Amino acid sequence: MTDTSKPENKEWPLWEVFLQPKSGAHHAHVGSVHAPDAEIALQNARDVYTRRQEGTCIWVVPAEAITSSQPDDENSFFDPADDKIYRHPNFYTLPSEVKGL
């Protein structure tokens, strides 16, 4: 006998997509795709986000694996960093040869 009280979830899992625009650059979040597994998620991400050869590397991460802070916790979560001014790059001068920062 089949239990019909709960509808089946037929939607594929959500994967977050990160794209590296050129070799050596940081990966940036570009969007999301639905896929049954990581391999198909990579293919879907390639098809959707690199149609004009924008990237050199793609990461896909199951959305359920990402843990995030909450916007309501902004003051208490990030406030301790305000008293550590040495963490801000204002005190450093970069040579002109340094690109991409």
Summary of the structure (lengths in Angstrom):
residues: 101
radius of gyration: 20.3
end to end distance: 62.0
largest distance: 72.5
contacts: 183
relative contact order: 0.18
helix: 34%
strand: 20%
